[in-house]
Amino acid sequence: MLQAALDEWTIFEAAHLLRRAGFGGSPDEIKLLHSMGRHRAVESLLVPTEAVDAFPLPDWANREQAVADMKARLQQFQETRRATRDMSAEEAEKFRRNSQQQQQQLNRRHGIEGQGWWFRRMLKTKAPLREKMVLFWHDHFATSIQKVKQPVLMMMQNELFRKHATGSFKELTHEILRDPAMMLYLDTQTSKKGMPNENFAREVMELFTLGEGNYSEQDIKEAARAFTGYQLNRFNGTVTHEPRQWDDGEKTIFGKTGKFDGEEVVDLIFQQSAASELVPRKLWEYFVSENPPEEGVDALAKSFRDADFRIEPLLREIFRSKAFYAEKVVRNQIKSPIQYLVQMLKELELADPPQAYTMNAQQQLGQVLFMPPNVAGWDWGKAWINTNTLLTRYNVAGFITKGAQEASPVAANDDESMMDMQMDRKEAVRAGMMQFAERNWAGPDFEKIAPRSLREDPEKLVDALVFRFFQAPLGKKERGTFVEYAVSKKGAIFTNKEAGELCHLMLSTPHYQLA
């Protein structure tokens, strides 16, 4: 058990909890969380009152409609086959290509809508920890729409992560075995008796549950045999286990022998001591800091096993711990692009930013929802920042704070880079939408963010904005730079444009890139 923090806490600690266990918030949201006290605040995040289904899915992502659409695609496929029987080879190929292109265009549109739906949910939710955990699971059990191709399956997986956000890791792993998006991503549906595919067997041990060094190559080969026979019906989204395609012979895995199927292999995995270590370590790195102390990992691993691999008790222990609020931890984590974007929008109290712009910003900053780079997920920490992405962050902050007052390099993507993108047609649609966003984005409400009464006293204005964006006192030199700028703008009228410039200056600092 980790050493617990004292019951008393500061408003800066409350802000730290809201940033790490969520996506930050406005000054009023931070003050409300602080008023609850440490324990009640943690419970409010762990056990939110907002329903899991509080945000209606796009119509095409509802299971009933999705099944109907899949059946319609099956019918279209059959009609295409009938229609091309009497055509020449060239005509038939052209007909099939046109049909495929129509479906691809629909998938692209649905993919953009799905990505935007999740981003807006992160921004508007009253259950931020739940969405933060959905993002964690999306990175942990990484799948990409670029290979899965069917947006509805990515949305189904997203809902699965939400259902198990702080629940049982063991139950979630069992469900991942039969998750359609994961099956397509790791080719489980091609794994058959006599021709086992080792992808899922390897990744479920190496990346999802045990970590390197805690299994043998023989364990993977034998487990791959057990994972045979799972079949995905692409036209209704159902997963079945076909006994004729399953290797029902004896397998020896982790020293135990039996006619194991996939579900039984997952159970065997969770009997290994390493199964209680990997996720606690990753959660510490995700919520607290890199390079977690081994004694801390050991304590969390014991708590995790004692809780039968449930996530909620583990998070409760982390967020109540003294180590979570340590000086070396606070504001010492590089924001991921999603954290950076959502937190900035929440701090500016913006609920409806231009979707096309936020999508393109994700692309430029290196973290696009539903598109992790590989099965290992994204590289975190210092990997988020380089010269180009740091400059892009400053440009993004400029567009968000000043709106259509100036064009944004992110929105004005050049033709060559657009051509390099794998999903060029999808990006072309976004480019047109971004041009519209540039012309119509008004920016934040600076009458609220920087009230006129505060603009009469530059130091009070700066201190209010410092709390809004940094939630911690700044050094004399840093604060002095902002005060000097505010004083220089204080004339007959301290305009909203000048208030936006001051906010942009604050958001374009290395310090703001840390959570």
ChimeraX attribute file (.defattr): number of C-alpha atoms within 10 A of each C-alpha:
attribute: neighborCount
match mode: 1-to-1
recipient: residues
	/A:1	16
	/A:2	18
	/A:3	14
	/A:4	14
	/A:5	17
	/A:6	11
	/A:7	9
	/A:8	9
	/A:9	15
	/A:10	12
	/A:11	17
	/A:12	19
	/A:13	20
	/A:14	25
	/A:15	27
	/A:16	23
	/A:17	26
	/A:18	22
	/A:19	23
	/A:20	23
	/A:21	24
	/A:22	25
	/A:23	26
	/A:24	29
	/A:25	24
	/A:26	21
	/A:27	20
	/A:28	10
	/A:29	16
	/A:30	22
	/A:31	15
	/A:32	14
	/A:33	21
	/A:34	21
	/A:35	15
	/A:36	14
	/A:37	16
	/A:38	21
	/A:39	16
	/A:40	13
	/A:41	19
	/A:42	23
	/A:43	15
	/A:44	15
	/A:45	20
	/A:46	22
	/A:47	13
	/A:48	14
	/A:49	10
	/A:50	13
	/A:51	9
	/A:52	13
	/A:53	10
	/A:54	10
	/A:55	14
	/A:56	10
	/A:57	15
	/A:58	14
	/A:59	10
	/A:60	18
	/A:61	21
	/A:62	15
	/A:63	17
	/A:64	12
	/A:65	14
	/A:66	19
	/A:67	19
	/A:68	15
	/A:69	17
	/A:70	18
	/A:71	16
	/A:72	14
	/A:73	16
	/A:74	15
	/A:75	13
	/A:76	13
	/A:77	15
	/A:78	11
	/A:79	11
	/A:80	15
	/A:81	14
	/A:82	11
	/A:83	13
	/A:84	16
	/A:85	10
	/A:86	10
	/A:87	12
	/A:88	10
	/A:89	11
	/A:90	8
	/A:91	12
	/A:92	17
	/A:93	13
	/A:94	13
	/A:95	16
	/A:96	15
	/A:97	12
	/A:98	12
	/A:99	14
	/A:100	13
	/A:101	11
	/A:102	11
	/A:103	14
	/A:104	16
	/A:105	13
	/A:106	13
	/A:107	18
	/A:108	21
	/A:109	14
	/A:110	18
	/A:111	23
	/A:112	20
	/A:113	17
	/A:114	23
	/A:115	20
	/A:116	18
	/A:117	18
	/A:118	20
	/A:119	19
	/A:120	18
	/A:121	17
	/A:122	25
	/A:123	26
	/A:124	16
	/A:125	15
	/A:126	18
	/A:127	21
	/A:128	25
	/A:129	26
	/A:130	26
	/A:131	24
	/A:132	21
	/A:133	21
	/A:134	24
	/A:135	22
	/A:136	19
	/A:137	22
	/A:138	22
	/A:139	21
	/A:140	18
	/A:141	20
	/A:142	23
	/A:143	26
	/A:144	24
	/A:145	20
	/A:146	16
	/A:147	12
	/A:148	19
	/A:149	17
	/A:150	22
	/A:151	26
	/A:152	27
	/A:153	22
	/A:154	25
	/A:155	24
	/A:156	19
	/A:157	23
	/A:158	20
	/A:159	16
	/A:160	17
	/A:161	24
	/A:162	20
	/A:163	16
	/A:164	21
	/A:165	24
	/A:166	20
	/A:167	16
	/A:168	17
	/A:169	21
	/A:170	20
	/A:171	14
	/A:172	17
	/A:173	20
	/A:174	17
	/A:175	16
	/A:176	18
	/A:177	20
	/A:178	21
	/A:179	23
	/A:180	25
	/A:181	28
	/A:182	23
	/A:183	23
	/A:184	20
	/A:185	22
	/A:186	21
	/A:187	14
	/A:188	27
	/A:189	23
	/A:190	18
	/A:191	26
	/A:192	22
	/A:193	20
	/A:194	11
	/A:195	13
	/A:196	23
	/A:197	22
	/A:198	20
	/A:199	16
	/A:200	22
	/A:201	25
	/A:202	21
	/A:203	18
	/A:204	20
	/A:205	23
	/A:206	18
	/A:207	18
	/A:208	20
	/A:209	24
	/A:210	22
	/A:211	17
	/A:212	13
	/A:213	9
	/A:214	15
	/A:215	18
	/A:216	14
	/A:217	9
	/A:218	13
	/A:219	19
	/A:220	22
	/A:221	18
	/A:222	21
	/A:223	29
	/A:224	27
	/A:225	28
	/A:226	29
	/A:227	29
	/A:228	29
	/A:229	25
	/A:230	22
	/A:231	20
	/A:232	21
	/A:233	12
	/A:234	17
	/A:235	16
	/A:236	18
	/A:237	18
	/A:238	13
	/A:239	17
	/A:240	12
	/A:241	17
	/A:242	12
	/A:243	13
	/A:244	11
	/A:245	18
	/A:246	21
	/A:247	23
	/A:248	17
	/A:249	12
	/A:250	14
	/A:251	22
	/A:252	15
	/A:253	21
	/A:254	19
	/A:255	7
	/A:256	9
	/A:257	10
	/A:258	12
	/A:259	13
	/A:260	23
	/A:261	23
	/A:262	22
	/A:263	15
	/A:264	15
	/A:265	21
	/A:266	22
	/A:267	14
	/A:268	15
	/A:269	19
	/A:270	19
	/A:271	13
	/A:272	15
	/A:273	13
	/A:274	19
	/A:275	23
	/A:276	25
	/A:277	21
	/A:278	18
	/A:279	25
	/A:280	26
	/A:281	21
	/A:282	18
	/A:283	20
	/A:284	21
	/A:285	16
	/A:286	18
	/A:287	21
	/A:288	22
	/A:289	21
	/A:290	16
	/A:291	10
	/A:292	15
	/A:293	11
	/A:294	10
	/A:295	11
	/A:296	17
	/A:297	22
	/A:298	17
	/A:299	16
	/A:300	26
	/A:301	24
	/A:302	18
	/A:303	21
	/A:304	23
	/A:305	17
	/A:306	12
	/A:307	14
	/A:308	14
	/A:309	23
	/A:310	20
	/A:311	23
	/A:312	18
	/A:313	17
	/A:314	23
	/A:315	22
	/A:316	15
	/A:317	19
	/A:318	25
	/A:319	24
	/A:320	22
	/A:321	17
	/A:322	14
	/A:323	18
	/A:324	25
	/A:325	20
	/A:326	12
	/A:327	9
	/A:328	11
	/A:329	16
	/A:330	21
	/A:331	19
	/A:332	16
	/A:333	21
	/A:334	21
	/A:335	23
	/A:336	22
	/A:337	23
	/A:338	21
	/A:339	20
	/A:340	21
	/A:341	22
	/A:342	23
	/A:343	23
	/A:344	24
	/A:345	23
	/A:346	21
	/A:347	20
	/A:348	23
	/A:349	17
	/A:350	16
	/A:351	14
	/A:352	10
	/A:353	17
	/A:354	17
	/A:355	20
	/A:356	22
	/A:357	25
	/A:358	23
	/A:359	20
	/A:360	19
	/A:361	22
	/A:362	17
	/A:363	17
	/A:364	19
	/A:365	24
	/A:366	21
	/A:367	19
	/A:368	20
	/A:369	22
	/A:370	24
	/A:371	20
	/A:372	20
	/A:373	17
	/A:374	12
	/A:375	18
	/A:376	16
	/A:377	19
	/A:378	20
	/A:379	14
	/A:380	16
	/A:381	16
	/A:382	11
	/A:383	11
	/A:384	18
	/A:385	19
	/A:386	11
	/A:387	7
	/A:388	10
	/A:389	15
	/A:390	17
	/A:391	15
	/A:392	19
	/A:393	22
	/A:394	18
	/A:395	21
	/A:396	26
	/A:397	24
	/A:398	25
	/A:399	24
	/A:400	25
	/A:401	28
	/A:402	24
	/A:403	22
	/A:404	17
	/A:405	17
	/A:406	11
	/A:407	16
	/A:408	21
	/A:409	14
	/A:410	20
	/A:411	24
	/A:412	12
	/A:413	15
	/A:414	10
	/A:415	9
	/A:416	8
	/A:417	9
	/A:418	15
	/A:419	13
	/A:420	9
	/A:421	13
	/A:422	10
	/A:423	12
	/A:424	13
	/A:425	15
	/A:426	17
	/A:427	21
	/A:428	15
	/A:429	14
	/A:430	19
	/A:431	19
	/A:432	12
	/A:433	16
	/A:434	25
	/A:435	15
	/A:436	14
	/A:437	19
	/A:438	20
	/A:439	13
	/A:440	13
	/A:441	19
	/A:442	16
	/A:443	19
	/A:444	20
	/A:445	15
	/A:446	18
	/A:447	12
	/A:448	10
	/A:449	20
	/A:450	20
	/A:451	15
	/A:452	17
	/A:453	10
	/A:454	14
	/A:455	21
	/A:456	16
	/A:457	14
	/A:458	20
	/A:459	18
	/A:460	14
	/A:461	21
	/A:462	26
	/A:463	19
	/A:464	17
	/A:465	20
	/A:466	18
	/A:467	17
	/A:468	22
	/A:469	22
	/A:470	21
	/A:471	24
	/A:472	17
	/A:473	12
	/A:474	14
	/A:475	8
	/A:476	8
	/A:477	9
	/A:478	13
	/A:479	16
	/A:480	14
	/A:481	13
	/A:482	22
	/A:483	20
	/A:484	13
	/A:485	16
	/A:486	23
	/A:487	16
	/A:488	11
	/A:489	18
	/A:490	15
	/A:491	11
	/A:492	6
	/A:493	11
	/A:494	18
	/A:495	16
	/A:496	18
	/A:497	15
	/A:498	17
	/A:499	23
	/A:500	25
	/A:501	18
	/A:502	21
	/A:503	24
	/A:504	20
	/A:505	17
	/A:506	23
	/A:507	22
	/A:508	20
	/A:509	14
	/A:510	11
	/A:511	15
	/A:512	16
	/A:513	23
	/A:514	15
	/A:515	23
